[in-house]
Amino acid sequence: MVDREWTDWKFTREDLKRTPSVVACGWTVEREELDRAKACGLIHSASRKLQLPQITSASACVYLHRFFMRHSLKEYHHYNIAATCLFVACKAEESLRKLESFIPVIVYYASKGNRKAPPGTAEFEKWRTVILRTEVVILQALCFDMVVEHPHAALIDLCDRLGLTRHLSQMAWNFVADCMRLPLCLVHSPKSISCASVSLATRVSPPELRGGLVDDSWLDRIGADRAAVADVAQWLLEFYAREAQSRMTRGVADGAAETAQTPISSPGSAASPMPHIQPSPSSELK
């Protein structure tokens, strides 16, 4: 069965090298991917605080990835689009939240806890204006197509068919959540993303928690596209590596700035080791 809603918005990895941000505004593919991921990180954080269903959060991420195939990050700041996409997703997925409770949460996470925006303040009104104005732009860019096919449903079915352990199911669920931060949903089907998440969960889990899954032979039994599954997994692993390197670079820069203002009293500590590949914490698989 073909996922119609997905194929209507299907792109290739080459298309991601020709987005408005890359072609017209000088972004690199890697920089755009990182900005998209940051925006989706804001969506995930705000969604947890607002106690939104994960499908609402996932829809918002898909809207954002689709939007930036038609508009640039220079024209629209990724946090503004993230906030508005989440607001639109709340309506589309029937999990409404009032702006009076929605905006303060967005501002808190967008500013990393440095700003507040209670109703009646200038900060609140600024964000209210941005969201309401940008909502129309997003709906037009999406052609008012709000229906999204998510990998979450495919993963639940896969967990049942393979009889996955609770550990593997939760690990795969977290990998799916991380996949939503990347434009994987524009290139690969929900089935391929869910299969790659299970494959990764198996790889990073100790043998005693794999529940009998020792390799990826199950991919053939369910008719999965092995090439697509491998590409999803590799894409996510490469992003983890770039993200870890970015964090280390920021840490070095922050440390250098602090050193410039503070006398050195002890030798510098060694660099933190690369973390083991693990998905970001997500809400529990229901």
Residue pairs with C-beta under 8 A, 6 or more apart in sequence:
3 149
3 189
3 190
3 191
4 149
5 145
5 147
5 148
5 149
6 149
6 185
6 189
6 190
8 145
9 66
9 145
9 186
10 186
10 187
11 69
11 183
11 186
11 187
12 187
13 187
15 69
15 186
16 22
16 29
16 32
16 33
16 183
16 186
16 187
17 29
19 27
19 32
19 68
19 69
19 72
20 68
20 69
20 70
20 71
20 72
20 75
21 27
21 32
21 35
21 68
21 72
21 73
21 74
22 28
22 29
22 32
24 72
24 74
25 72
25 73
25 74
25 75
27 35
27 72
27 73
27 74
30 242
32 68
32 73
33 182
33 183
33 239
33 242
34 242
34 243
34 246
35 73
35 78
36 64
36 65
36 68
36 78
36 181
36 182
36 183
37 181
37 182
37 239
37 243
38 78
38 79
39 64
39 78
39 79
39 81
39 82
40 61
40 64
40 82
40 180
40 181
41 181
42 79
42 82
42 83
42 106
42 109
42 110
43 57
43 60
43 61
43 64
43 82
43 85
43 86
44 57
44 177
44 180
44 181
44 280
44 282
45 109
46 83
46 86
46 102
46 105
46 106
46 109
47 54
47 56
47 57
47 60
47 86
48 283
49 105
49 108
49 109
50 97
50 101
50 102
50 105
52 86
52 90
52 95
52 97
53 93
53 95
54 152
54 177
54 282
54 283
55 93
55 150
55 152
56 86
56 89
56 90
56 93
56 95
57 86
57 89
57 180
58 148
58 150
58 152
58 177
58 180
59 89
59 92
59 93
59 146
59 148
59 150
60 82
60 85
60 86
60 88
60 89
61 85
61 180
61 181
61 185
62 148
62 150
62 180
62 185
63 85
63 88
63 89
63 138
63 142
63 146
63 148
64 78
64 81
64 82
64 85
65 183
65 185
65 186
66 141
66 142
66 186
67 76
67 81
67 85
67 138
67 141
67 142
68 78
68 81
69 186
70 141
71 137
71 141
76 134
76 137
79 110
80 130
80 131
80 134
81 134
81 138
83 103
83 106
83 110
83 127
83 130
83 131
84 130
84 131
84 134
84 135
84 138
85 138
86 102
86 106
87 97
87 99
87 102
87 131
87 135
88 135
88 138
88 139
88 146
89 95
90 96
90 97
90 102
92 146
99 128
99 131
100 119
103 117
103 119
103 124
103 127
103 128
103 131
104 116
104 117
104 118
104 119
104 124
106 117
106 127
107 115
107 116
107 117
107 123
107 124
107 127
108 115
108 116
108 117
115 123
116 123
117 123
117 124
117 127
118 124
149 190
150 190
151 176
151 179
151 185
151 190
151 191
151 193
151 194
151 197
152 173
152 176
152 194
153 190
154 190
154 191
154 193
154 194
155 172
155 173
155 176
155 194
155 197
155 198
156 285
158 164
158 172
158 194
158 195
158 198
158 222
159 168
159 169
159 172
159 198
159 285
161 222
162 198
162 213
162 218
163 211
164 172
164 198
164 211
164 213
165 209
165 210
165 211
167 205
167 209
167 211
168 198
168 201
168 202
168 205
168 209
168 210
168 211
168 213
169 285
170 284
170 285
171 200
171 201
171 204
171 205
171 279
172 194
172 197
172 198
172 200
172 201
173 197
173 282
173 284
173 285
174 279
174 280
174 281
174 282
175 196
175 197
175 200
175 201
175 236
175 279
176 193
176 194
176 197
177 279
177 280
177 282
178 236
178 279
178 280
178 282
179 185
179 193
179 196
179 197
179 232
179 236
181 239
182 235
182 236
182 239
184 193
184 232
184 235
184 236
185 193
187 231
188 196
188 228
188 231
188 232
189 225
189 228
191 224
191 225
192 224
192 225
192 228
192 229
192 232
193 232
195 219
195 222
195 224
195 229
195 232
196 228
196 229
196 230
196 232
196 233
196 236
199 216
199 219
199 229
199 233
200 233
200 236
200 237
200 277
200 279
202 210
202 213
202 216
204 276
204 277
204 278
207 214
216 226
216 229
219 226
219 229
220 226
237 277
240 277
241 274
244 274
244 275
248 271
248 272
251 272
255 268
